[in-house]
Amino acid sequence: MHDICVRNNRAWSFGGGQVMLAELRQPSREYYVAVLNDRASQGVVLVASNQGGMNIEDVAAKDPSAIITTPIPFSTGLTKEAAIGVAKKLGFSSEKATNEAADIFINLYRIFKEKDATQIEINPLAETTDGAVLWSVTHSRVSILSDCFVLFRSMDAKFGFDDNAEFRQKDIFDLRDISQEEPSEVEAQKANLNFIKLDGNIGCLVNGAGLAMATMDVLSLHGGQPANFLDVGGYAPSIPISGSIHTGFQRCHTRNGQEGIRDPSCGSQSEEYIYQYLW
């Protein structure tokens, strides 16, 4: 087994225990497609662009007109007419490819709704030189998501699901592979703590997500770098917090100049344990 390091995991390496093989297909055009919750419309939207295969934030900044955002009414879902309309705007090469793409859009929304998803992002969805439309779900897992996708092979995708729906989406959450996650974040989840490992050397323990973000902003403003985001969220018994803090900061202790910041709203009993690890 070899360690794999990619750009989007903050240069941390993870063990690669499995290799997926897929038929080589040559894309002629690449697209971006996502189904997301939209704060502005307070509903679900289909987001698409004919400039796929690149960072969609960069595309939106350089050419906002390249992003097609289509609100999806909860009462009707994504209709075939609306899906075909989006596919036509993207400019697929044939009527067959347009219809295939529209069916993918409809079924992505179906997955989003039925499986309690928070994000579905296909980047890229590709049209190949022979006119096929390819996206990304592996054959071994396709039946769990939707039997409509058996004809499509892997490209690249990102699926996110609501943690609060684990009790009714057991088939989805059974696919979780914690070997591909940051160990300190996994340990923090066991104690019901909101913890994200970062690259800095100043540890933060804060009660409340808003105050936690403000604390990180203040650190950055004055030239510091936070080592983590940690919101105890009003749940602050000493033993779970102390264990999670130890796990979360043990890597930081190997760096010179490790500092610690605490929030006075945490109880003194918690602080007694926390100080043993931070100082």
N, C-alpha and C positions, 0 to 999 in steps of 0.2 A: 504494500500500500504506500502511495506517495502523497506528500502534502501538496495541496493545490492552493495557490494564492491568486485572487482576482481583484480587480480595481474596486468593486463595489462592496468589499468587506473590510475596508479600512486597512488593507495590506496585512490582514491576519491570515494565517494559513490553516486549512482544514484538511483532515485526512480524506482521501478519495478512495472509497471502498468499492465503488461500482463503476462500470463503464457501459454506456449505452451506445449501441451501434445503429446507424440509420443509413438508408440508401442515399447516395449522393444525388442531389437534384440541383440544377442550376436556376437560380431566380433571375427573372427578367426585370421584375419590379418589386419593390418592397414597400409595405404599408404599416401604419401603426393603428391599432384598434384597442380600445379599452372600454370597460363598463365600470363606472365609478359612482359613488355617492357625491352629489354636488351640493355644497353649502348654499350657493346663491339661489338655486331653484328649489332647494329643500326636497330633492328627489334624486332619482337615478338618471344618469346621462350616458349616452353612447358617444365616445370621443374617437374620432378617426382622422387620419392624415395620409396623404399619398407620399409623404416623406418619412418612411419608416427606416429602421435599421440604424437610427442615431438617437441621441438624447432628445426626447420630445420637448424638454424645457428650452433647449437651445433653438429648436424649430419655432416654438411659440414666441420666443423673444425676437427672432430675426424676421419671421413672417407670420404674424398672427392669423392672416387669412388662410394659411395652410391647415389650420386646425378646424375641423367640422365638429361642432357639439350639438347633439340632438337629445333633448329631454325625452324621457320615456314615461308616459302616463302610467300610474300604478293600476288604473282601472282596466286598461286595454293591453298593457305590455307593449313590446316592440312589434308592431304589425309588419306584415310582409311588404306592404306598400312603402312604409317608412324605411325599412331596411334596404329595399331596392333603390330608393331615392338616395340614400347615403352611398351605396355601392356605385351608383352611376356618377355621383360627384367625385368619387375616388378615381374613376376612369379605368376600370378593368377592360381588357382587350376584346372581350366577347360577351354575348348575352349569357352564355353558359357560365362563364366565370363570374359575371355579375350576380346571377342567381345563386351560385355556390357561396359567394361572399355574403349575400343577404341571409342565407340559411345559417351561416356561421354566426352572424351578428345576433340573430334571433335566439339561437341556442346558447350563446354566451350569456345573454340576459336570463335565459331559463336557468342556467347554472347559478348565476348570481342570486337569483331569487330563491330557488329551491334549496340551495346549499348554504345559505346565509353567508355569502361572500361579502367582503368589504372592498375588494379590488380584483379585477381581472384585466390583465394587460398583455397584449400580444404584440411583440416587437422584435422581429418583424413578422407580419403576415405576408406571405410572398406568393406572387404569381410566377410560375415557372415558365421556361421557354416553350414547353409543350401545352401551356394554357391551363394547367391545374392550379388550384389555390391551396397553398399549404399553410398550416399553422402548427401549434405545438402541444400535443398531449401524447404521452407514450402509450403504446398499445396495451401494456400491462395494467394501466390505471384508467383507461378510457371508459370502461364500463361503469366505474363509480361515478364519473361526472356526467356522461351522457352517451347513449349508444348511437347518437347521430354523428359521431366524429371518427368512426372506424376507418374511414377512407383517407384521413389526413395524417401526415407524418410530422415528425418533430422539427420545429424551427427554434423559437425561443419564447418563453412566456413567464408570467408571474401571477400567481394566484394567492390571495389573502382571504382568510376566513375569520368570522367573528368568534373570539375566544368564548364569549358568553353563550354561544350556540353549541358548545362541545357536547352537551348532554344529548342533543338530538342529531348531531352530525358525527357520530362515532366512527363511521367508515372513513370519513375525511381525516379526522384527527389521528386515527390509527396509522396514517401514512407519515406522521411526523418523524423526522430523523434528527435526534438531538446531537448526534455526532457532528452535524453540520452547523451547529449553533455555538455561540460563545458560552463556555461552561459557567462563567460567573452569572450570566443572565439566566441560564437555566436554573441555577441554584436559587437565585432571587425569586423566581416565579414560584418555587416551592413554598416560600414564605409569604406569598401574596404581595410582593413588593414590585414596584415599577422601576426597573433598573436597566440602564443601557450603558455599556462600556464605551468610553471615549479614549482619545489619544493623549490627553493632558496629564499633569502630575499633581493636580489639586483635587482632592476628594471632597465630594459634596453630599451631605445628608440633609434633606429638607422635607418639611411636612407641607405638602401641597404642590401640585404640578406648576401652577403659575409662579409661585415664589421660587421654585426650583429653576425655572427658565430664567427668571429675573436674576437670580444669583449667578447663573452661568454667564449671562450677558454682562453683569458687573465685573466678573473675573476677566472676561475677554477685553472689556473696555480698558482695564488697567494692566493689560499685558500678560495676564495669566491664562492658563489653559485647563479647563475642567477635565478631570479624569473619568467622570461619570455623570449620568443623570440618575438621581435616586429620589423618588417621591414615596414616602411611607404612607401617604394618603390617609392619615388619621388612625391608621392601624399600627400601633407602636409598642407591642410587648417586647421586653428587653431581649429575651433569648432568640426569637426569630430574627430580629434586626441585627443583633451582634453576630450571629452566624453568617448572615448574608453579607454584612459589611466585611467580615473577614475574608469571605470568598471573593467579594467584588474588588477589594483593594490589595489582595496579596501580590498581584503582579506589579501594582504601583510601588510597593515597598522596595522593589529592586532598582528603582530609579532614584537618582540623587535629588534632594530637595523636596521630598514628599511633604505636602502640607495637608491640613484637614479643615473643613468648614462644617459647622453644625448649625442647626436651627434651634433656637431656644425654646420653641414650642414643643420639642420632644421632651419627654419626662426625664427627670434626673436619674432614675434607675436605668433608663436606656443609655443615657450619656455615660454612665459609669462603665458599662460594657464597651461602648463605642470607643471611648478614649483608650482602652487597653489595646485596641487595634490600630488607631490612627496615630498615637503618639508613643 
